[in-house]
Amino acid sequence: MRSAFPALPVGAKTCTVAMNVAPVKIGIIGGSGLCDLDILEEKCEKNVDTPFGKPSDVLVVGKIKKVDCVVLARHGRRHSIMPSNVNYRANIWALKNEGCTHIIATTACGSLQEEIQPGDIVILDQFIDRTAKRHQTFYDGNPTSPTGICHISMADPFCKRSREVLIDVVKKLGIKHHAKGTVVTIEGPRFSSRAESQMFRQWHGDVINMTTVPEVVLANEAAISYVSIAMATDYDCWKENEEAVSVEKVLKIMKENANKALTIILAAVQQIASMDWCESIKNLKAAQEASVMLPKY
């Protein structure tokens, strides 16, 4: 059985670098409306496999202003994979195996609160999981999986330092945003009933989507710094006198605001790359290792 996640590929950089700046490699997961991100220089496509099967699409490897990045379309570049059929484990494993230390994810979401208006950006800090069909761990007991059982802490699922970067970036760019938010992740692909939408509001959910879980959970198991740029596209269906959410409405708002998300990503990549992440990476790895209970022989 595998005892750990794959090591960084040969030639990958570590934290033993001068100038107090730890090199990073940033995975960018494009969600609905941002499936075909064409933002990399010196890019090439890599068709990869993992112990958990194929990821959603090829990995597009390249650079953003000399920063190593990897782009992956969560639903495939043709948006052909529904939320529950996304191979989240393969996606995260592939990015880890490619040497990614960070993931910046994008997601379309519905607003559950009056003050979060369509087009607003929400920097997620908590989630409520309403999924039921998805693999939420790499440690599943199969011969090709890591050994043990992982009880990963989800008290603070999103990387605090990376969230601070995103908040700083949107402030500098003057983009209307909310510095924290709880996302309710539902199974999908259907949208909520009005009763469900009202219930999620009573639970103090701020936005609702179909993909954050288990993506963020698996990123933590892989000891990757994970943050999400959530863009509100609608008011779900709870708001009286407001048209209920529809595919047409979601895609319209995403198309109008795609450049906003791209601008945030480009600025965040530069800011993350300028910082020293040695201690953060070390802490993520230590937390992950401490969460694994190994079998007794």
DRENLUMDREN-491041 format. One line per 5 residues: number of its first residue (from 1); their letters; for each residue x, y, z of N, C-alpha, C. Coordinates in steps of 0.2 Angstrom, whole numbers, plus 5000, padded with zeros to 4 digits. Example, Ala and Ser with C-alpha at 12.3 -4.5 7.8 and 13.67 -1.06 7.14 Angstrom:
REM residues 2
1 = as = 5066 4972 5039 5062 4978 5039 5066 4984 5039 ~ 5064 4989 5035 5068 4995 5036 5064 5000 5039
REM end
This chain:
REM residues 297
1 = mrsaf = 5004 4994 5000 5000 5000 5000 5004 5006 5000 ~ 5002 5012 4997 5005 5018 4997 5005 5021 5004 ~ 5011 5023 5007 5011 5026 5013 5010 5034 5014 ~ 5011 5037 5008 5010 5044 5008 5008 5047 5001 ~ 5007 5053 5000 5006 5056 4994 5012 5056 4990
6 = palpv = 5012 5057 4983 5018 5057 4979 5022 5063 4981 ~ 5029 5061 4981 5034 5067 4982 5033 5072 4976 ~ 5036 5078 4978 5037 5083 4972 5041 5080 4967 ~ 5039 5081 4960 5042 5078 4955 5050 5080 4955 ~ 5054 5076 4951 5061 5078 4951 5062 5084 4948
11 = gaktc = 5066 5088 4951 5067 5095 4949 5063 5100 4952 ~ 5057 5098 4956 5053 5103 4959 5057 5107 4964 ~ 5055 5113 4965 5058 5117 4970 5056 5116 4977 ~ 5060 5117 4982 5058 5116 4989 5059 5123 4992 ~ 5059 5123 4999 5059 5129 5003 5067 5131 5005
16 = tvamn = 5071 5127 5002 5078 5129 5004 5081 5134 4998 ~ 5078 5140 4998 5080 5145 4993 5082 5152 4997 ~ 5087 5155 4994 5089 5161 4997 5083 5167 4996 ~ 5085 5172 4999 5081 5178 4999 5074 5178 5003 ~ 5074 5172 5007 5068 5172 5011 5061 5171 5007
21 = vapvk = 5061 5169 5001 5055 5168 4997 5055 5161 4995 ~ 5050 5157 4997 5049 5150 4995 5045 5150 4989 ~ 5048 5146 4984 5045 5146 4977 5038 5142 4978 ~ 5034 5144 4974 5027 5140 4975 5025 5138 4968 ~ 5020 5134 4967 5017 5132 4961 5010 5132 4962
26 = igiig = 5006 5136 4958 4999 5137 4960 4994 5134 4955 ~ 4990 5129 4958 4985 5126 4954 4979 5131 4953 ~ 4976 5132 4948 4970 5136 4947 4964 5132 4944 ~ 4959 5131 4948 4953 5127 4946 4948 5131 4943 ~ 4946 5131 4937 4941 5135 4934 4934 5131 4935
31 = gsglc = 4929 5135 4937 4923 5132 4938 4918 5135 4932 ~ 4912 5134 4934 4907 5136 4929 4908 5143 4926 ~ 4908 5144 4920 4909 5150 4917 4916 5152 4916 ~ 4921 5148 4919 4928 5149 4918 4931 5143 4917 ~ 4928 5139 4913 4931 5132 4911 4937 5132 4907
36 = dldil = 4938 5137 4902 4943 5137 4897 4947 5143 4898 ~ 4951 5143 4904 4955 5149 4906 4961 5149 4902 ~ 4962 5154 4897 4968 5155 4893 4972 5161 4896 ~ 4976 5159 4901 4979 5164 4905 4987 5163 4906 ~ 4989 5157 4903 4996 5155 4904 5001 5157 4898
41 = eekce = 5007 5158 4900 5012 5159 4895 5016 5152 4895 ~ 5020 5151 4890 5024 5145 4889 5020 5139 4891 ~ 5014 5138 4889 5010 5133 4891 5011 5127 4887 ~ 5009 5121 4890 5009 5115 4887 5003 5110 4891 ~ 5001 5106 4887 4995 5102 4890 4998 5095 4892
46 = knvdt = 4996 5092 4898 4998 5086 4900 4992 5082 4902 ~ 4992 5076 4898 4987 5071 4899 4989 5066 4905 ~ 4987 5066 4911 4989 5062 4916 4984 5057 4919 ~ 4986 5053 4923 4982 5048 4926 4984 5048 4933 ~ 4980 5045 4938 4981 5045 4945 4978 5038 4947
51 = pfgkp = 4980 5036 4954 4977 5030 4956 4970 5030 4957 ~ 4967 5036 4956 4959 5037 4957 4956 5038 4950 ~ 4960 5037 4945 4957 5038 4938 4959 5045 4935 ~ 4956 5047 4930 4958 5053 4926 4955 5059 4929 ~ 4959 5064 4929 4956 5071 4931 4951 5073 4926
56 = sdvlv = 4947 5079 4927 4942 5081 4923 4944 5083 4916 ~ 4951 5085 4915 4953 5087 4909 4961 5087 4909 ~ 4964 5088 4904 4971 5089 4904 4974 5094 4909 ~ 4980 5094 4911 4983 5099 4915 4986 5104 4910 ~ 4985 5110 4911 4988 5115 4907 4993 5118 4911
61 = vgkik = 5000 5117 4909 5005 5119 4913 5009 5125 4910 ~ 5010 5130 4914 5014 5136 4911 5015 5141 4916 ~ 5016 5147 4914 5018 5152 4919 5013 5158 4919 ~ 5012 5162 4924 5009 5169 4924 5015 5173 4927 ~ 5017 5177 4922 5023 5182 4924 5028 5178 4928
66 = kvdcv = 5031 5173 4925 5036 5169 4928 5035 5165 4934 ~ 5028 5165 4936 5026 5160 4942 5023 5154 4939 ~ 5026 5148 4941 5023 5142 4939 5016 5141 4941 ~ 5012 5139 4936 5005 5138 4937 5002 5132 4933 ~ 4997 5129 4936 4994 5123 4932 4986 5125 4932
71 = vlarh = 4983 5125 4926 4976 5126 4926 4972 5120 4924 ~ 4967 5119 4928 4962 5113 4927 4955 5115 4927 ~ 4951 5113 4922 4944 5114 4921 4940 5109 4926 ~ 4937 5111 4931 4934 5107 4935 4928 5102 4932 ~ 4925 5105 4927 4919 5102 4924 4921 5099 4917
76 = grrhs = 4928 5100 4915 4930 5099 4909 4930 5105 4905 ~ 4934 5106 4900 4934 5112 4896 4928 5113 4892 ~ 4924 5108 4891 4917 5109 4887 4911 5109 4892 ~ 4913 5109 4899 4908 5109 4904 4903 5103 4903 ~ 4906 5097 4903 4903 5091 4901 4902 5086 4907
81 = impsn = 4905 5088 4913 4904 5084 4919 4900 5087 4924 ~ 4895 5084 4926 4890 5087 4931 4894 5087 4938 ~ 4892 5091 4943 4895 5092 4949 4897 5085 4953 ~ 4892 5080 4953 4893 5074 4957 4897 5069 4954 ~ 4898 5070 4947 4903 5066 4943 4910 5068 4942
86 = vnyra = 4911 5074 4945 4918 5077 4945 4922 5072 4949 ~ 4928 5070 4946 4933 5066 4949 4937 5070 4954 ~ 4935 5072 4959 4938 5077 4964 4945 5074 4966 ~ 4945 5068 4968 4951 5065 4970 4956 5065 4965 ~ 4955 5063 4959 4959 5063 4953 4962 5070 4952
91 = niwal = 4957 5075 4952 4959 5082 4951 4965 5085 4956 ~ 4963 5083 4963 4968 5086 4968 4974 5082 4968 ~ 4974 5075 4967 4980 5071 4966 4984 5073 4961 ~ 4981 5075 4955 4985 5077 4949 4989 5083 4950 ~ 4985 5088 4954 4988 5095 4955 4994 5094 4960
96 = knegc = 4993 5089 4965 4998 5088 4970 5004 5085 4967 ~ 5003 5080 4963 5008 5076 4959 5012 5081 4955 ~ 5009 5086 4952 5012 5091 4948 5016 5096 4952 ~ 5016 5096 4958 5020 5100 4963 5017 5106 4965 ~ 5010 5106 4965 5006 5112 4967 5006 5113 4975
101 = thiia = 5008 5119 4977 5008 5120 4984 5002 5124 4986 ~ 4999 5127 4981 4993 5131 4982 4987 5130 4977 ~ 4981 5131 4979 4976 5130 4974 4971 5137 4975 ~ 4970 5140 4969 4965 5145 4969 4959 5143 4965 ~ 4954 5142 4968 4948 5139 4964 4943 5144 4963
106 = ttacg = 4939 5144 4958 4933 5148 4956 4927 5144 4957 ~ 4922 5148 4959 4915 5144 4959 4909 5149 4958 ~ 4905 5147 4954 4898 5151 4954 4894 5149 4960 ~ 4890 5154 4962 4886 5152 4968 4880 5157 4968 ~ 4875 5154 4972 4869 5158 4973 4869 5162 4980
111 = slqee = 4867 5167 4980 4867 5171 4986 4861 5169 4991 ~ 4862 5168 4997 4857 5167 5002 4856 5173 5007 ~ 4859 5178 5005 4859 5184 5010 4858 5190 5005 ~ 4853 5195 5008 4851 5201 5004 4858 5205 5002 ~ 4862 5206 5007 4868 5210 5006 4873 5207 5000
116 = iqpgd = 4873 5201 4999 4877 5198 4994 4873 5198 4987 ~ 4875 5203 4983 4871 5204 4977 4875 5200 4971 ~ 4871 5199 4966 4874 5196 4960 4880 5200 4957 ~ 4885 5196 4956 4891 5200 4954 4896 5201 4959 ~ 4894 5200 4966 4898 5201 4971 4903 5195 4972
121 = ivild = 4909 5197 4974 4914 5191 4976 4914 5190 4983 ~ 4914 5183 4985 4914 5181 4992 4920 5177 4993 ~ 4924 5178 4998 4930 5175 4999 4928 5170 5005 ~ 4927 5164 5003 4924 5159 5008 4929 5157 5013 ~ 4926 5156 5019 4930 5154 5025 4927 5148 5029
126 = qfidr = 4920 5146 5027 4917 5140 5030 4913 5136 5025 ~ 4911 5130 5026 4906 5127 5022 4901 5123 5026 ~ 4895 5121 5024 4891 5116 5026 4890 5111 5021 ~ 4891 5105 5022 4891 5100 5017 4884 5096 5017 ~ 4881 5097 5011 4874 5093 5010 4875 5088 5004
131 = takrh = 4881 5086 5003 4882 5081 4998 4882 5074 5001 ~ 4881 5069 4997 4880 5062 5000 4883 5057 4995 ~ 4885 5058 4989 4887 5053 4984 4895 5053 4983 ~ 4899 5058 4986 4905 5059 4984 4911 5056 4988 ~ 4916 5054 4986 4922 5052 4989 4925 5058 4993
136 = qtfyd = 4926 5058 4999 4929 5064 5003 4936 5062 5006 ~ 4939 5057 5004 4945 5055 5007 4949 5051 5002 ~ 4956 5052 5002 4960 5048 4998 4962 5041 5002 ~ 4961 5041 5008 4962 5036 5013 4956 5031 5013 ~ 4955 5027 5007 4949 5023 5007 4950 5016 5008
141 = gnpts = 4957 5014 5010 4958 5007 5011 4960 5003 5005 ~ 4960 5006 4999 4962 5002 4993 4969 5001 4992 ~ 4972 4996 4989 4979 4995 4989 4983 5001 4985 ~ 4980 5004 4981 4984 5010 4978 4983 5017 4981 ~ 4979 5017 4987 4978 5023 4991 4983 5024 4996
146 = ptgic = 4984 5030 4999 4988 5031 5005 4986 5026 5011 ~ 4990 5024 5015 4989 5019 5020 4986 5023 5026 ~ 4981 5020 5029 4978 5023 5036 4971 5026 5035 ~ 4969 5029 5040 4962 5033 5040 4964 5040 5042 ~ 4961 5044 5038 4963 5052 5039 4957 5055 5042
151 = hisma = 4958 5058 5048 4953 5062 5051 4955 5069 5051 ~ 4954 5072 5045 4957 5079 5044 4952 5084 5047 ~ 4955 5089 5050 4951 5094 5054 4949 5099 5048 ~ 4942 5100 5049 4939 5105 5045 4937 5111 5048 ~ 4940 5112 5054 4938 5118 5058 4939 5125 5054
156 = dpfck = 4944 5125 5051 4946 5131 5046 4948 5128 5040 ~ 4944 5126 5035 4945 5123 5029 4949 5127 5024 ~ 4948 5133 5024 4952 5137 5019 4958 5140 5022 ~ 4963 5141 5018 4970 5143 5021 4969 5150 5023 ~ 4971 5152 5029 4970 5159 5031 4975 5164 5028
161 = rsrev = 4981 5162 5027 4986 5167 5023 4984 5168 5016 ~ 4982 5163 5013 4980 5164 5006 4973 5168 5005 ~ 4969 5167 5010 4963 5171 5010 4964 5178 5011 ~ 4969 5179 5016 4971 5186 5017 4974 5189 5011 ~ 4978 5185 5007 4980 5188 5000 4974 5190 4996
166 = lidvv = 4969 5186 4995 4963 5187 4991 4960 5193 4993 ~ 4959 5194 5000 4955 5200 5002 4959 5206 5001 ~ 4966 5206 5002 4970 5212 5000 4970 5213 4993 ~ 4970 5208 4989 4969 5210 4981 4963 5213 4979 ~ 4957 5210 4982 4951 5213 4980 4950 5220 4982
171 = kklgi = 4953 5222 4988 4953 5228 4991 4957 5233 4986 ~ 4963 5231 4985 4967 5235 4980 4964 5236 4973 ~ 4960 5231 4971 4957 5232 4964 4950 5236 4965 ~ 4948 5237 4971 4942 5240 4972 4936 5236 4970 ~ 4936 5230 4970 4931 5225 4968 4926 5224 4974
176 = khhak = 4920 5225 4973 4915 5224 4979 4915 5216 4981 ~ 4916 5215 4987 4917 5209 4990 4915 5208 4997 ~ 4915 5202 4999 4913 5200 5006 4919 5196 5009 ~ 4922 5198 5014 4929 5195 5017 4928 5188 5020 ~ 4922 5186 5021 4921 5179 5023 4914 5177 5021
181 = gtvvt = 4913 5171 5021 4906 5168 5019 4906 5160 5020 ~ 4900 5158 5022 4899 5151 5023 4895 5148 5017 ~ 4898 5144 5013 4895 5141 5007 4891 5134 5009 ~ 4885 5134 5007 4882 5127 5007 4883 5124 5001 ~ 4886 5118 5001 4887 5114 4995 4882 5108 4995
186 = iegpr = 4878 5109 4989 4872 5104 4988 4875 5099 4983 ~ 4871 5093 4983 4873 5088 4978 4872 5090 4971 ~ 4866 5093 4969 4865 5095 4962 4864 5089 4958 ~ 4863 5089 4952 4863 5095 4948 4857 5100 4948 ~ 4852 5098 4951 4846 5102 4952 4848 5108 4957
191 = fssra = 4844 5113 4956 4844 5119 4961 4840 5117 4967 ~ 4840 5121 4972 4836 5120 4978 4829 5122 4977 ~ 4825 5118 4981 4818 5120 4982 4818 5127 4986 ~ 4812 5130 4986 4811 5136 4990 4812 5135 4997 ~ 4809 5129 4999 4809 5127 5006 4817 5126 5008
196 = esqmf = 4820 5123 5004 4827 5121 5006 4831 5128 5006 ~ 4830 5132 5001 4834 5139 5001 4832 5143 5008 ~ 4826 5143 5010 4825 5146 5016 4828 5143 5022 ~ 4828 5136 5022 4832 5133 5027 4839 5134 5028 ~ 4842 5134 5022 4849 5136 5022 4851 5143 5024
201 = rqwhg = 4846 5148 5023 4847 5154 5026 4846 5154 5034 ~ 4842 5150 5036 4841 5149 5043 4847 5146 5047 ~ 4851 5142 5043 4857 5139 5045 4863 5144 5045 ~ 4861 5150 5043 4866 5156 5042 4871 5154 5036 ~ 4869 5151 5031 4873 5150 5025 4873 5157 5021
206 = dvinm = 4878 5158 5018 4879 5165 5015 4878 5164 5007 ~ 4881 5158 5004 4880 5157 4997 4879 5149 4997 ~ 4877 5147 4991 4876 5140 4989 4879 5138 4983 ~ 4882 5132 4983 4885 5130 4976 4885 5122 4976 ~ 4888 5119 4971 4888 5112 4971 4895 5109 4970
211 = ttvpe = 4900 5112 4972 4907 5109 4971 4912 5110 4976 ~ 4911 5115 4981 4917 5116 4986 4919 5110 4990 ~ 4913 5106 4992 4915 5100 4995 4914 5094 4990 ~ 4918 5089 4989 4924 5088 4994 4931 5091 4991 ~ 4931 5096 4987 4937 5099 4984 4941 5101 4989
216 = vvlan = 4938 5106 4994 4942 5109 4999 4945 5103 5004 ~ 4941 5098 5005 4943 5093 5010 4949 5089 5008 ~ 4949 5087 5001 4954 5084 4998 4960 5088 4998 ~ 4960 5094 4996 4966 5099 4996 4969 5099 5003 ~ 4965 5099 5008 4968 5098 5015 4971 5092 5016
221 = eaais = 4968 5086 5014 4972 5080 5015 4978 5079 5011 ~ 4979 5083 5006 4985 5083 5002 4990 5089 5004 ~ 4988 5092 5009 4992 5098 5012 4994 5103 5007 ~ 4988 5105 5004 4989 5111 4999 4985 5116 5002 ~ 4988 5122 5001 4984 5128 5003 4979 5130 4998
226 = yvsia = 4972 5130 5000 4966 5130 4996 4962 5137 4998 ~ 4961 5140 4993 4956 5146 4993 4951 5146 4988 ~ 4945 5149 4989 4940 5149 4983 4938 5156 4982 ~ 4937 5158 4976 4934 5165 4974 4927 5163 4972 ~ 4922 5165 4976 4915 5163 4974 4912 5169 4972
231 = matdy = 4909 5168 4966 4905 5174 4963 4898 5173 4963 ~ 4894 5177 4966 4887 5177 4967 4884 5178 4960 ~ 4879 5174 4958 4876 5175 4951 4869 5176 4952 ~ 4866 5175 4957 4858 5175 4958 4857 5175 4965 ~ 4850 5175 4967 4848 5175 4974 4845 5168 4975
236 = dcwke = 4847 5163 4972 4844 5156 4973 4837 5157 4971 ~ 4832 5155 4976 4825 5155 4975 4821 5158 4981 ~ 4825 5160 4986 4822 5162 4992 4819 5169 4992 ~ 4821 5173 4988 4819 5180 4988 4813 5181 4984 ~ 4808 5184 4988 4802 5186 4985 4802 5191 4979
241 = neeav = 4798 5191 4974 4798 5196 4969 4805 5196 4965 ~ 4809 5190 4966 4815 5190 4962 4814 5183 4958 ~ 4817 5184 4951 4816 5178 4947 4821 5172 4950 ~ 4818 5166 4950 4822 5161 4953 4828 5159 4948 ~ 4833 5156 4951 4839 5154 4948 4838 5150 4942
246 = svekv = 4842 5151 4937 4841 5147 4930 4848 5147 4927 ~ 4849 5142 4923 4856 5141 4920 4857 5148 4916 ~ 4853 5150 4912 4853 5156 4908 4856 5162 4913 ~ 4853 5163 4918 4855 5168 4923 4862 5168 4925 ~ 4863 5162 4927 4870 5160 4930 4875 5162 4925
251 = lkimk = 4875 5159 4919 4879 5160 4914 4880 5167 4911 ~ 4874 5171 4912 4875 5178 4910 4879 5182 4915 ~ 4878 5181 4921 4882 5185 4926 4889 5183 4926 ~ 4890 5176 4925 4897 5174 4925 4901 5177 4919 ~ 4897 5177 4913 4901 5180 4907 4902 5187 4908
256 = enank = 4898 5191 4911 4898 5198 4913 4904 5199 4917 ~ 4905 5195 4922 4910 5196 4927 4916 5191 4927 ~ 4917 5188 4921 4923 5183 4921 4930 5187 4921 ~ 4930 5193 4918 4936 5197 4919 4938 5199 4926 ~ 4933 5200 4930 4934 5201 4937 4938 5196 4941
261 = altii = 4935 5190 4939 4939 5184 4942 4946 5183 4940 ~ 4947 5184 4933 4953 5183 4930 4958 5188 4933 ~ 4956 5195 4934 4960 5200 4937 4962 5198 4944 ~ 4958 5195 4948 4959 5193 4955 4964 5188 4955 ~ 4963 5183 4950 4968 5177 4950 4975 5180 4948
266 = laavq = 4976 5184 4943 4982 5186 4940 4986 5190 4946 ~ 4982 5194 4949 4985 5198 4955 4987 5194 4961 ~ 4983 5189 4962 4984 5185 4968 4990 5180 4967 ~ 4991 5178 4961 4997 5173 4959 5003 5177 4961 ~ 5003 5183 4958 5009 5187 4959 5011 5189 4967
271 = qiasm = 5006 5190 4970 5007 5192 4978 5009 5185 4981 ~ 5005 5180 4980 5007 5173 4983 5014 5172 4982 ~ 5016 5172 4976 5023 5171 4974 5029 5175 4977 ~ 5027 5181 4979 5031 5185 4982 5032 5184 4990 ~ 5029 5180 4993 5029 5178 5000 5033 5172 5001
276 = dwces = 5035 5172 5008 5038 5166 5010 5033 5161 5013 ~ 5032 5155 5010 5027 5150 5012 5030 5144 5016 ~ 5037 5144 5017 5040 5138 5020 5036 5136 5027 ~ 5035 5141 5031 5032 5139 5037 5025 5136 5036 ~ 5021 5140 5032 5014 5138 5030 5014 5131 5027
281 = iknlk = 5018 5129 5023 5018 5123 5019 5020 5117 5024 ~ 5025 5119 5029 5027 5114 5034 5021 5113 5039 ~ 5017 5118 5041 5012 5117 5045 5006 5113 5042 ~ 5005 5114 5036 5000 5110 5032 5001 5103 5032 ~ 5008 5102 5031 5010 5095 5030 5010 5091 5037
286 = aaqea = 5012 5095 5042 5012 5092 5049 5004 5091 5051 ~ 5000 5095 5050 4993 5094 5051 4990 5088 5048 ~ 4992 5087 5041 4989 5082 5038 4992 5075 5041 ~ 4999 5075 5042 5002 5069 5045 4999 5067 5052 ~ 4997 5072 5056 4995 5071 5062 4987 5068 5062
291 = svmlp = 4984 5069 5056 4977 5067 5056 4976 5060 5054 ~ 4982 5057 5052 4982 5050 5049 4983 5045 5055 ~ 4978 5040 5055 4979 5034 5060 4981 5028 5056 ~ 4987 5026 5057 4990 5020 5054 4988 5014 5057 ~ 4987 5009 5053 4985 5002 5055 4990 4999 5060
296 = ky = 4988 4995 5065 4993 4992 5069 4994 4985 5066 ~ 5000 4983 5066 5002 4976 5063 5005 4972 5069
REM end
